[in-house]
Amino acid sequence: MDKDVFVVAQKAVIREGDRYLILKRATHAHVYPDHWDFPGGRLEIGENTLEALEREVLEETGFKIRVNKPVFTFHEIVNKRVVFFIVYSCEKISGEFRISDEHTEYRWARKEEILKLDKVENFLKAFLEGE
């Protein structure tokens, strides 16, 4: 593992009442295939942080969002790289849901329902267990 290389992943918590929007990653995903996840993605070098998250959510869901504030951080080693997750509280502003080819399913689910699913990303479990 190269300790000097790390990835920043930004995730959006989008809620409707007590339900969270979660997406199931496609089987062909190189990281966490077939796992449940929040919308979001990797921050590329030179990108504006909030604009990058807004773009990722729009691409993955069709929703235009407002990013409110960071609410959770997490890190782990994935594929020999340190991944640092920043999870933001977000509001849906507009748009009709449409799933991207990066995902195969979506659902609005309560915390308890998500924690009972078979394949949930580690950061998502940790976030929900702290809620």
N, C-alpha and C positions, 0 to 999 in steps of 0.2 A: 504494500500500500504506500502510495506517495502522500506523505503527510502535508505537503505543501499545496495539494490540489483539492479543492472542495467545490461543491455545487450548492447554489442557493435555490431552493424550491419555495415558491409562494403559493399559498392555498387560500381559497375564498370560502368562508362560512356564510352560506345563504340560507336563511330560515324563513319558514312560513309558520307562524305560531310556534309549536313545539317540535316541528319537523325540519330536518336538515335535507338539503339537496345533496345526494351522493351519486357518483357515477361509477360504473364498473369498467375498468380498463380492459382493452381488447386483449385477446389471446396472443397477438403478435407483439405486444408491448415488450420492450427490452428490460423494463424494470417493473416489478410487481404485476405480471400478466394476470388477468382475471381477478384482480383485487378491487375492492371498493375504495373510493377516494373522494376527496372534495375536488371541485374544479380548480384549475390552476396549472402552473408549470414552472419550468426552470427559467431563472433570470439569466439572460445573455449579457455578455460584457458590453457595456456602453448603454444598456437600456435604462430608461427611467423606471424605477421600481413600480410605482402605482399604475402607470400607463401599461406596463408589461402585464400586470395582473388583470387589468381591465380587458386587454386584448385577448389574453388566454381564455378568460371566462366567456367572452363574446364568441370566440372560435369554437369552444367546447359545448356551449349551451344555447347560444343565440340571445343571451341576456346582456343588456347594458347594465352595468352595476356602478354603485358609488362605494369606494373603499373607505371605510370609517377609521379603523385603527387596528394595530396588531394586538392580538389577544392571546397568543401562545407561540412558543418556540420549541423546537425539538431537533435533535441531531442523531444520526446513526451512520454506520458504514454500509454502503450499498455498492456492489460491484467494485470493491476495493477503493471506493472514494467516499470521503466524508460528505454527507448531504445535510445541510442546515435548512430546516423548514421554518418558515415564518407564516403563521396562520392569521388572517385578517377577518375581522367582522365586516360584512358587506351588506349592502341593500340592493335589491333588484329595482331598477328604475323603469325599464321597459323591455319589450321583446317577447317573442313567442319561442317556447322551448324547441330546440332541434338538437339532436345528438350528433356529435362529430364521429368520424371514422376511427378516432382514438379510443372510443368507448362502445360497449355493446348494450348496456342497459343503464337506466337511471331510476331513481325513486326518491320520493320525499318520505323520510323515515324518522321515527323517534329514536332518541339515544339508545333506549333499551333494545329496540329492533336491530339497530346497526351493530351493537356489541354482540348480538347472537349470530350474526352472519359468519359464514366459514372463512372467507378471505377478506380481511380488512387491513389496510396499510397500518404499520406500527404507529406512525404519527397520529393517525385518526383515532386509533384506540386510546392512545395516551391523552389526546385532547378531550375525548368524551368521558374518560374515567375521571378527569379533573373538573368536569362541568358540574 
